[in-house]
Amino acid sequence: MLTIASRDIVKTPSYITSPKEITFVEDAKKHIIKSVVFPYELYEQLREKIEDELYIIQNKKALSKEAYEEFLEIEEVSEDLCK
């Protein structure tokens, strides 16, 4: 894994356009990681999980904590059944 400053993207755009490994993009002034860039092949493998998590984040007001915990339990059972 590689950590770069946001200003490094301007110097070396290949960090973003064709990453060879997972790259963390850090705010140069605050030293806080703001973004993550990873190879497309990895995205293809993680796509469904990422989309599920984004859906949950976007709809977290509609999902109570209890409903979210129940969802996680059901998800584990359904994953086991798929194997």
ZIQUIHU-V780354 format. One record per run of one state. SS is the DSSP state (a for helix, b for strand, c for the rest). FROM is the first residue (numbers start at 1). LEN is the number of residues. If there is no record, write none. Layout:
ss/from/len
SS/FROM/LEN
SS/FROM/LEN
This chain:
ss/from/len
c/1/1
b/2/4
a/6/6
c/12/2
a/14/4
c/18/5
b/23/4
c/27/6
b/33/5
c/38/2
a/40/19
c/59/6
a/65/18
c/83/1
